[in-house]
Amino acid sequence: MKLSQNNLVKCLLFLVIAVCLLNVNGFAGPIAKEADNDWPKWRGPNGDGLSAETGLMTDWPEGGPEILWQAGSGDGYSGMSVSDGRLFTLYGRGSDEILVCLDAKTGEEIWQYRLDSIFKNRYGHGPRCTPTVDKNMVYGISAGGKLVAANAIKGNEIWKIDLVKEFGAKIPIWGISTSPLVYNDFLLVDVGGSGENGFMAFNKKSGNIVWKTKTDMPGYSVPVVVEVNGLKQALNFSGNELISVNPETGKKYWAFPWLTNHEVNAATPIFVSPDKVFVSSGYGVGGALLQVNAGKGDANVKQIWKSRVMRNHFATSLLLGDYLYGFDNDKFKCININTQEEKWVTRGFGKGSAIYADGFIILLSEKGKLVLIQATPEKYIEKASVQMLKGRSWTVPTLANGRLFIRNQGKILAIKMK
């Protein structure tokens, strides 16, 4: 009898250990939680295109790094956000624009949500917005102006607003391309609507209006929140100006006019600590470094320099120390942010996009070539390159938990980077 009891105890202990191992390895549920190096929104966790991941593979085998999985996508240029083992993106499928959730480890579809009818344009169909993930919520905007908050786990709609119908939002030529920004309990959106319905804040849980500030035309950029001398400011790069408002109340602090053909202000403003902002656009306009003066509950801005040395058409540059790395139209270059000095320039990628991690720039050309570049202002040093996609590849890469995600208008690739 004692022997039987001992055997029973051993069996129970074995079962407990087995269940624990299953949970640790992610087999007990559909998704293994990975939050250490997630990429939950446009340009990553800090909105600057920079990843804190280290130990990336820099010596690529012939043919490039291993493709872990691939999944079909569709029309559009939406970025991919990764949170808690799930990948979220938008694309066109048939006559619809859909918000999709995939298993980031396997590429299997978990759920999909129909957001809108597909946006059609001779420059490319489908959505442009990158979903924003905040805990168990995900937010997205269709190219035609449908803003939705959905449950990130189940995919059910929590609230939805037609920005055109409710606020007179203008649809720019290339479709709504901005992404929502979560700030505390608010969702900040470049609505570009009529009257005061320009730059707006919604309650992220209910969709109720918190504040609104007048703008004239929507841009294609994404808002950012910065802090200068203790004063927080929400910056919105609209179709014809960069504005600064109080992110709690919407009170406008300052506006800096910025005119570009067709209102294509697409690159995200870059904060240059402790008190400067860099903006840039294409169509021959170039970039400018602005200085923000803040104190006693107010702020103003002045121009330090403006030049055509860095003309960001749609891809936002990367700031590393005193140096900007970015696309000057179809040239990729490095410049000194303070002096405008061009350090190096290379050609052949077209108008691509790039992110940074572990001392390297990960660049995706607009024709699907993946390139690893050493992040140094001394000279252009290409470490590795491989053709990974075919066709138009305008979506910025996403790096999360050792996996790089890239896409075109036909498929998504998950690439092993560690």
Secondary structure, DSSP 8 states (H G I E B T S, - for coil): -HHHHHHHHHHHHHHHHHHHHHHHTT-SSS-----TT-B-STTTTTTSSEE-------S--TT-S-EEEEEE--BS----EEETTEEEEEEEETTEEEEEEEETTT--EEEEEEEEE----TT--S-----EEETTEEEEE-TTSEEEEEETTT--EEEEEEHHHHH-----TT------EEETTEEEEE---STT-SEEEEETTT--EEEEE--SS--S---EEEEETTEEEEEEE-SSEEEEE-TTT--EEEEEE---GGG---S--EEETTTEEEEEETTTTEEEEEEEEEETTEEEEEEEEEESS---SSS--EEETTEEEEEETTEEEEEETTT--EEEEEESS-S-EEEEETTEEEEE-TTSEEEEEE--SSS--EEEEEE---S---S--EEETTEEEEE-SSEEEEEE--
